[in-house]
Amino acid sequence: MTLTAIKITSPEKIPMKKTFLIGFALMLKREALDSVGLLDERFSPGQFEDDDLGIRLNYAGWQTVLCDNSFIFHYISGMGKNHELWLKTNEINAGKFIEKWKFDIGYYTFARHEIISLIKHDYSKPIQILEVGCGLGATLTKIKYLWPNSFVYGIEIVERIAHIGANYLNIIPGNIESMELPYASGQFDYIILADVIEHLHEPEETLRRLIPYLKTDGSFLCSIPNIMHISVISSLLQGRFDYADAGICDKTHLRFFTLDSIVKLFQKYTRIEELTSMLSSSPTAKNNRCWMPWKIFQTWHKKSSFKLISMFSGQRKKQLVIPIL
């Protein structure tokens, strides 16, 4: 135990601002607790009471900070003989949280690590990043933690979500298709569009208006659902096309894309450097979903090529180099 704690703790690690903290030892200011009240007993015997406390603290203007230079031993965590009861309580209290706050906190607080992995700058660089559809800012928070000199900005269409996130990050509410953008020309090294393109009425127009805000060597980091995934094709062969609450056939999707159509969309304005298939790390992702994050470099004057690696999940990896003419 002691050796593990020594290995994990490091004086170089910096605190990370979070929307809420769960599974940690909390140190609260008396003034903060007095202003928002104690734990909400509707979540008894536990689960989501700490999420709820974090949201109330944010609404009251307080910030929660994770001290990464620490070691917490969390005993059991629902994996013992009462595991089934733990799962049932989690499901019930998740519903209570949504009923109280009118949003699913898991949907808006999940860091997209597969998108973050596409950032290639040195960790000491003062990169500037804009994320469209940032939720409560989990991905931006992780980026700020890994690149402490970075400047991160977010746009979130759901106003109450943006209001909470704005308590600790530079997040503004707005619809990317119609809002005035308060950023400078050529400001960003990266613009993140993680599962956003498919929700837009006019994705091509949105890309066109975002490009001037990228630096000349800037990049779009995107993930787009693949409508040619075997799960969708299988359903079509059986005469079904069923919308769902999440996934490739999400009922809120306005557009659907194949590899060919997404390449054609981005080729109009950018040079495609790499296409990589992977399963989303989103908590709403299922095993039968394939998400394709595209790293797309903004250049107009060079002919180049792009690399496609294992287009569908479960397929043996193969590499194709296709010239862009």
ZAMARGU-4260 file (C-alpha; in steps of 0.2 Angstrom, whole numbers, plus 5000, padded with zeros to 4 digits):
<rodrens>
0) 5000/5000/5000 | 5014/5012/5005 | 5024/5009/4990 | 5009/5011/4978 | 5005/5028/4986
5) 5023/5034/4984 | 5023/5028/4966 | 5007/5037/4962 | 5010/5054/4971 | 5021/5066/4962
10) 5025/5084/4967 | 5025/5089/4949 | 5007/5085/4946 | 4995/5100/4946 | 4977/5101/4952
15) 4963/5097/4940 | 4946/5107/4940 | 4931/5095/4940 | 4913/5097/4939 | 4911/5085/4953
20) 4921/5073/4963 | 4916/5055/4967 | 4925/5041/4976 | 4937/5054/4984 | 4940/5061/5001
25) 4932/5078/5000 | 4939/5093/5010 | 4925/5107/5009 | 4925/5125/5015 | 4912/5127/5029
30) 4906/5142/5019 | 4903/5132/5004 | 4893/5118/5013 | 4883/5131/5022 | 4878/5139/5005
35) 4872/5124/4996 | 4867/5112/5010 | 4871/5094/5015 | 4870/5079/5004 | 4853/5076/4996
40) 4844/5062/5006 | 4834/5057/4990 | 4850/5048/4985 | 4852/5037/5000 | 4860/5025/5003
45) 4872/5032/4991 | 4877/5035/4972 | 4874/5052/4963 | 4874/5061/4980 | 4891/5067/4976
50) 4887/5071/4958 | 4872/5081/4965 | 4883/5090/4977 | 4896/5095/4964 | 4882/5103/4953
55) 4875/5113/4967 | 4892/5119/4971 | 4895/5125/4953 | 4878/5134/4953 | 4883/5143/4968
60) 4900/5148/4961 | 4911/5136/4970 | 4924/5125/4961 | 4929/5107/4965 | 4947/5103/4962
65) 4955/5086/4961 | 4972/5086/4970 | 4981/5073/4959 | 4996/5073/4970 | 4987/5062/4983
70) 4982/5044/4986 | 4965/5038/4990 | 4961/5020/4995 | 4943/5017/4990 | 4936/5002/4999
75) 4925/4989/4990 | 4915/5001/4978 | 4901/4990/4975 | 4911/4974/4970 | 4907/4963/4985
80) 4892/4952/4989 | 4880/4966/4987 | 4885/4970/4969 | 4868/4967/4961 | 4860/4979/4974
85) 4874/4992/4970 | 4870/4991/4952 | 4851/4992/4955 | 4854/5007/4967 | 4865/5015/4953
90) 4851/5014/4940 | 4838/5020/4952 | 4848/5035/4958 | 4853/5039/4940 | 4835/5042/4936
95) 4833/5052/4951 | 4847/5064/4946 | 4840/5066/4929 | 4823/5070/4936 | 4830/5083/4947
100) 4842/5091/4935 | 4834/5087/4918 | 4850/5080/4911 | 4861/5065/4911 | 4877/5069/4919
105) 4886/5054/4912 | 4883/5061/4894 | 4890/5078/4897 | 4905/5074/4909 | 4915/5060/4899
110) 4932/5065/4892 | 4935/5059/4875 | 4952/5051/4877 | 4953/5044/4859 | 4951/5062/4853
115) 4964/5069/4865 | 4977/5056/4859 | 4977/5064/4842 | 4985/5080/4849 | 5003/5079/4844
120) 5010/5095/4852 | 5023/5094/4865 | 5015/5095/4883 | 5024/5111/4886 | 5017/5121/4871
125) 5004/5135/4874 | 4992/5127/4861 | 4974/5134/4859 | 4959/5123/4857 | 4941/5125/4853
130) 4928/5111/4856 | 4911/5113/4849 | 4898/5103/4858 | 4909/5102/4874 | 4896/5097/4887
135) 4903/5102/4904 | 4920/5102/4898 | 4927/5085/4903 | 4938/5084/4887 | 4944/5102/4889
140) 4948/5099/4907 | 4959/5084/4903 | 4968/5094/4889 | 4971/5108/4901 | 4978/5096/4914
145) 4990/5087/4901 | 4995/5104/4892 | 4995/5116/4907 | 5001/5130/4896 | 4986/5128/4884
150) 4971/5139/4882 | 4955/5130/4880 | 4938/5136/4874 | 4921/5128/4872 | 4904/5130/4864
155) 4889/5121/4871 | 4871/5122/4863 | 4862/5117/4880 | 4862/5133/4889 | 4861/5126/4907
160) 4875/5114/4904 | 4886/5129/4897 | 4881/5139/4912 | 4888/5125/4924 | 4904/5122/4914
165) 4907/5141/4913 | 4910/5141/4931 | 4928/5134/4929 | 4931/5134/4910 | 4929/5147/4896
170) 4913/5139/4889 | 4899/5149/4881 | 4882/5144/4876 | 4877/5144/4857 | 4872/5136/4841
175) 4888/5134/4830 | 4877/5135/4815 | 4870/5153/4819 | 4880/5161/4833 | 4893/5175/4831
180) 4910/5168/4836 | 4920/5178/4848 | 4937/5172/4843 | 4951/5179/4833 | 4956/5173/4815
185) 4969/5160/4815 | 4968/5158/4834 | 4967/5139/4836 | 4979/5124/4834 | 4964/5112/4835
190) 4945/5113/4833 | 4937/5098/4840 | 4920/5091/4833 | 4917/5075/4842 | 4901/5068/4836
195) 4894/5085/4831 | 4894/5084/4812 | 4879/5072/4811 | 4869/5084/4822 | 4870/5099/4810
200) 4858/5105/4797 | 4872/5112/4786 | 4888/5103/4791 | 4897/5110/4775 | 4893/5128/4779
205) 4899/5125/4797 | 4916/5119/4792 | 4918/5133/4780 | 4914/5146/4793 | 4926/5137/4806
210) 4941/5136/4795 | 4946/5154/4796 | 4948/5152/4815 | 4962/5138/4813 | 4980/5142/4811
215) 4988/5139/4794 | 4994/5122/4801 | 4979/5119/4812 | 4968/5104/4813 | 4951/5098/4815
220) 4949/5083/4827 | 4933/5074/4823 | 4923/5059/4826 | 4908/5054/4815 | 4897/5039/4816
225) 4899/5026/4802 | 4882/5022/4795 | 4890/5007/4785 | 4894/4998/4801 | 4889/4980/4801
230) 4875/4982/4814 | 4866/4995/4803 | 4868/4984/4787 | 4862/4969/4796 | 4846/4978/4801
235) 4843/4985/4784 | 4844/4967/4776 | 4831/4962/4789 | 4820/4977/4783 | 4823/4987/4799
240) 4830/5004/4802 | 4827/5008/4820 | 4832/5024/4829 | 4839/5023/4846 | 4843/5035/4861
245) 4862/5034/4857 | 4873/5026/4844 | 4875/5027/4825 | 4856/5028/4823 | 4853/5041/4837
250) 4836/5049/4835 | 4844/5066/4836 | 4855/5063/4821 | 4851/5074/4806 | 4864/5068/4794
255) 4872/5050/4791 | 4889/5047/4783 | 4899/5034/4775 | 4918/5035/4773 | 4916/5041/4755
260) 4903/5055/4760 | 4914/5061/4774 | 4929/5062/4764 | 4920/5072/4750 | 4914/5084/4763
265) 4931/5088/4771 | 4941/5087/4755 | 4932/5103/4749 | 4941/5113/4762 | 4955/5103/4769
270) 4969/5090/4766 | 4965/5074/4775 | 4980/5067/4784 | 4973/5052/4792 | 4958/5042/4795
275) 4957/5030/4809 | 4943/5018/4815 | 4940/5015/4833 | 4926/5011/4845 | 4920/5027/4855
280) 4925/5028/4873 | 4909/5037/4877 | 4899/5028/4890 | 4884/5028/4879 | 4894/5018/4866
285) 4889/4999/4863 | 4899/4985/4856 | 4890/4986/4839 | 4895/5004/4836 | 4910/5010/4826
290) 4915/5028/4827 | 4928/5036/4815 | 4938/5050/4822 | 4946/5060/4808 | 4962/5071/4810
295) 4960/5083/4796 | 4974/5096/4793 | 4969/5113/4786 | 4978/5116/4770 | 4972/5120/4752
300) 4987/5121/4741 | 4995/5104/4743 | 4991/5088/4735 | 4993/5074/4747 | 4986/5057/4752
305) 4977/5049/4767 | 4979/5033/4776 | 4964/5022/4780 | 4967/5009/4794 | 4954/4996/4797
310) 4938/5004/4792 | 4926/4993/4802 | 4928/4987/4820 | 4932/4969/4820 | 4940/4969/4803
315) 4958/4964/4801 | 4969/4979/4800 | 4974/4984/4783 | 4982/5000/4776 | 4977/5009/4760
320) 4985/5025/4753 | 4974/5034/4741 | 4980/5049/4732 | 4969/5064/4732 | 4969/5072/4715
</rodrens>
